[in-house]
Amino acid sequence: MKLTAGDLQVISRVAAFHALKPETIAQVVRPGYAAVLRPHDIIVRQDDPATALFIVVSGWVKLYRNNPAGEEAVVEMITSGGSFAEASAFAGNCYLVTAEAVTDARVACLPADHIVRCIRENPAIYMSMVASISEHMNYLVRQVEHLKGQSGLQRVAEFIASLTSVERGRCACALPYDKTLIARQLGLMPESLSRAFARLRTIGVRVSAASVTIDDIAKLRQFATDERANARGVLRKQGSSAGQAPH
């Protein structure tokens, strides 16, 4: 399906392209096309040759890896304005993850060989691609930090707080996808996620089937910050204890 003006507006905002001139963006996306997806549609599979990079125009896409036992590890959830597979396409490698639509979605697909030709002709495109890859690396580093240095409760609190741009007072928001997927994204078992939701009720956060009501968003954000400080204190205490010589 041909890219529309709306698709191009989204593409122009992603890290790989937002610093480029409109005419340069038009050159890069010229052979691109849009894919309209339903939930569970596979966009690319882990270890397949990388032939394109992708930009999510609307909906949600899950990036994940399967281990030899077939267990799924969610690497990233991407929505409108997010991109993926730049590094694999740029280097001519295989895809590092499987990409699957988890909602109705529209995804722009840009052929890798065309982008490589454009890079050879215009160094500005190369720099934009590097910026995009760097952004993804920064995200992954933050994810590792969250998994290693935050409690499960804190990760859940921060996830819920991230669903709204409201800064003060009462608000409501929708869960973007099902709770099983949220648990995988946060590195939790489903029962651990349910326990975290129950604990958050004590500070006025109520989670229903697909929505969240928050009595005081500032209080929720402060709770997440306090949990972070508590987790760091425990880690420091554990490290100090481990370094002490036995008596």
C-alpha positions as CSV (number, residue, x, y, z in Angstrom):
1,M,0.0,0.0,0.0
2,K,1.3,3.4,-0.9
3,L,2.5,5.8,1.8
4,T,0.1,8.6,2.6
5,A,0.7,12.2,3.6
6,G,-0.2,11.1,7.2
7,D,2.4,8.3,7.0
8,L,5.0,10.9,5.9
9,Q,4.2,13.2,8.8
10,V,4.9,10.4,11.3
11,I,8.0,9.3,9.5
12,S,9.4,12.8,9.6
13,R,9.2,12.8,13.4
14,V,11.3,9.7,14.1
15,A,14.9,9.9,15.3
16,A,16.2,8.5,12.0
17,F,14.7,11.3,9.9
18,H,13.6,14.3,12.0
19,A,16.9,16.2,11.4
20,L,16.7,15.7,7.6
21,K,15.3,18.2,5.0
22,P,11.9,17.3,3.6
23,E,13.3,16.7,0.2
24,T,15.9,14.2,1.7
25,I,13.1,12.4,3.5
26,A,11.1,12.2,0.3
27,Q,14.2,10.6,-1.4
28,V,14.7,8.0,1.3
29,V,11.0,6.9,1.5
30,R,10.4,6.9,-2.3
31,P,10.2,3.1,-2.7
32,G,8.6,2.6,0.7
33,Y,5.1,1.2,1.3
34,A,2.7,0.7,4.2
35,A,1.5,-2.6,5.7
36,V,-1.8,-2.8,7.4
37,L,-1.7,-5.4,10.2
38,R,-4.1,-7.2,12.5
39,P,-3.2,-8.5,16.0
40,H,-0.7,-11.4,15.8
41,D,0.5,-10.6,12.3
42,I,4.2,-11.2,12.0
43,I,6.2,-8.4,10.4
44,V,9.7,-10.0,10.5
45,R,11.1,-13.0,12.2
46,Q,14.2,-13.4,14.3
47,D,17.2,-14.5,12.3
48,D,15.7,-13.8,8.9
49,P,17.8,-11.7,6.5
50,A,17.2,-8.0,7.2
51,T,15.8,-6.4,4.0
52,A,14.0,-3.3,5.4
53,L,13.6,-1.0,8.4
54,F,10.2,-0.1,9.8
55,I,8.3,2.8,11.3
56,V,5.1,2.3,13.3
57,V,2.5,4.8,12.1
58,S,-0.3,3.6,14.4
59,G,-1.0,0.8,16.8
60,W,1.4,-1.3,18.8
61,V,4.2,-3.7,17.8
62,K,6.0,-6.1,20.0
63,L,9.7,-6.9,19.5
64,Y,10.7,-10.1,21.1
65,R,13.3,-13.0,21.1
66,N,12.7,-16.7,21.5
67,N,15.2,-18.8,23.4
68,P,16.0,-22.4,22.4
69,A,13.2,-23.6,24.7
70,G,10.7,-21.4,22.8
71,E,10.2,-19.0,25.7
72,E,9.5,-15.4,24.7
73,A,11.4,-12.4,26.0
74,V,9.9,-9.0,25.2
75,V,12.6,-6.6,24.2
76,E,10.5,-3.5,23.4
77,M,7.0,-2.3,22.7
78,I,6.8,0.3,19.9
79,T,3.9,2.6,19.0
80,S,3.3,5.5,16.7
81,G,6.5,7.3,15.8
82,G,8.8,4.4,16.8
83,S,11.1,2.6,14.5
84,F,13.0,-0.7,14.5
85,A,15.5,-2.8,12.6
86,E,17.7,0.1,11.6
87,A,21.0,-1.5,12.8
88,S,20.2,-4.9,11.2
89,A,19.2,-3.3,7.9
90,F,22.1,-0.8,7.8
91,A,24.6,-3.6,8.4
92,G,23.0,-6.1,6.1
93,N,22.6,-8.6,9.0
94,C,19.8,-10.8,10.1
95,Y,16.9,-9.4,12.2
96,L,17.7,-9.7,15.9
97,V,14.1,-9.9,17.0
98,T,10.7,-11.0,15.8
99,A,8.2,-8.1,15.3
100,E,4.5,-8.8,15.8
101,A,1.5,-6.6,15.8
102,V,-0.4,-6.7,19.1
103,T,-3.2,-4.4,18.0
104,D,-4.5,-3.2,14.6
105,A,-1.4,-1.4,13.3
106,R,-0.1,0.4,10.3
107,V,3.7,0.1,9.6
108,A,5.8,1.9,7.0
109,C,8.4,-0.4,5.4
110,L,11.6,1.1,3.8
111,P,13.8,-1.2,1.7
112,A,17.3,-1.5,3.2
113,D,19.2,-1.5,-0.1
114,H,17.6,1.8,-1.2
115,I,18.5,3.4,2.2
116,V,22.1,2.2,1.9
117,R,22.3,3.8,-1.6
118,C,20.9,7.0,-0.2
119,I,23.5,7.0,2.6
120,R,26.3,6.7,0.1
121,E,25.0,9.8,-1.7
122,N,24.2,11.8,1.4
123,P,26.2,11.6,4.6
124,A,23.5,13.5,6.5
125,I,21.3,10.3,6.2
126,Y,24.1,8.3,7.8
127,M,24.3,10.6,10.8
128,S,20.6,10.4,11.3
129,M,20.7,6.6,11.2
130,V,23.5,6.6,13.8
131,A,21.4,8.9,16.0
132,S,18.4,6.5,15.8
133,I,20.6,3.4,16.6
134,S,22.1,5.3,19.5
135,E,18.6,6.1,20.8
136,H,17.7,2.4,20.7
137,M,20.9,1.5,22.6
138,N,20.1,4.1,25.3
139,Y,16.7,2.6,25.7
140,L,18.0,-0.9,26.1
141,V,20.6,0.3,28.7
142,R,17.7,1.9,30.7
143,Q,15.7,-1.3,30.4
144,V,18.6,-3.3,31.9
145,E,18.9,-0.7,34.7
146,H,15.2,-1.0,35.4
147,L,15.3,-4.8,35.5
148,K,18.5,-5.0,37.7
149,G,18.0,-2.0,39.9
150,Q,14.2,-1.6,40.4
151,S,11.7,-3.7,42.3
152,G,8.8,-5.2,40.4
153,L,6.4,-2.9,42.2
154,Q,8.4,0.2,41.1
155,R,8.4,-1.0,37.5
156,V,4.6,-1.4,37.5
157,A,4.2,2.0,39.1
158,E,6.4,3.7,36.6
159,F,4.7,1.9,33.7
160,I,1.2,3.1,34.8
161,A,2.5,6.6,35.3
162,S,3.9,6.6,31.8
163,L,0.4,6.0,30.3
164,T,-0.7,9.6,31.0
165,S,0.7,13.1,30.4
166,V,-1.4,14.5,33.3
167,E,0.8,16.0,36.0
168,R,-1.6,16.6,38.9
169,G,-4.8,15.3,40.3
170,R,-7.1,12.5,39.3
171,C,-6.9,10.9,35.8
172,A,-7.8,7.8,33.9
173,C,-6.1,6.0,31.1
174,A,-6.4,2.8,29.1
175,L,-4.0,-0.2,29.3
176,P,-2.4,-0.3,25.8
177,Y,-2.4,-4.1,25.5
178,D,-3.2,-7.1,27.6
179,K,-1.9,-7.8,31.1
180,T,0.0,-10.9,30.1
181,L,2.1,-8.8,27.7
182,I,2.5,-6.0,30.2
183,A,3.9,-8.6,32.7
184,R,6.4,-9.9,30.1
185,Q,7.5,-6.4,29.2
186,L,8.2,-5.6,32.8
187,G,10.0,-8.9,33.5
188,L,7.3,-10.2,35.8
189,M,5.1,-13.3,36.1
190,P,1.4,-12.6,35.7
191,E,0.7,-13.3,39.3
192,S,3.4,-10.9,40.4
193,L,1.8,-8.2,38.2
194,S,-1.6,-8.9,39.9
195,R,0.0,-8.5,43.3
196,A,1.6,-5.2,42.3
197,F,-1.8,-3.9,41.0
198,A,-3.3,-4.9,44.4
199,R,-0.6,-3.1,46.4
200,L,-1.1,0.1,44.3
201,R,-4.7,0.2,45.3
202,T,-3.5,1.4,48.7
203,I,-2.4,4.7,47.0
204,G,-5.5,5.1,44.9
205,V,-4.6,3.3,41.7
206,R,-7.4,0.9,40.5
207,V,-6.8,-1.3,37.5
208,S,-9.8,-2.9,35.8
209,A,-9.9,-5.2,32.8
210,A,-8.4,-2.6,30.4
211,S,-8.3,0.7,32.2
212,V,-6.7,2.5,35.1
213,T,-8.1,5.1,37.4
214,I,-5.5,7.1,39.4
215,D,-6.7,9.3,42.3
216,D,-3.5,11.4,42.4
217,I,-0.9,11.0,39.6
218,A,1.7,13.1,41.5
219,K,1.4,10.7,44.4
220,L,1.9,7.7,42.1
221,R,5.0,9.3,40.6
222,Q,6.3,10.1,44.1
223,F,5.6,6.5,45.2
224,A,7.7,5.2,42.2
225,T,10.5,7.6,43.2
226,D,10.4,6.4,46.8
227,E,10.5,2.8,45.7
228,R,13.5,3.5,43.6
229,A,15.3,5.0,46.5
230,N,14.4,2.0,48.7
231,A,15.6,-0.4,46.1
232,R,18.9,1.4,45.8
233,G,19.4,1.4,49.5
234,V,18.8,-2.3,49.7
235,L,21.3,-2.9,46.9
236,R,23.9,-0.7,48.6
237,K,23.4,-2.6,51.9
238,Q,23.7,-5.9,50.2
239,G,26.9,-4.8,48.5
240,S,28.4,-3.5,51.7
241,S,27.5,-6.8,53.5
242,A,29.1,-8.8,50.7
243,G,32.3,-6.8,51.0
244,Q,32.7,-7.3,54.7
245,A,35.2,-10.0,55.9
246,P,33.7,-12.7,58.0
247,H,34.5,-12.6,61.7
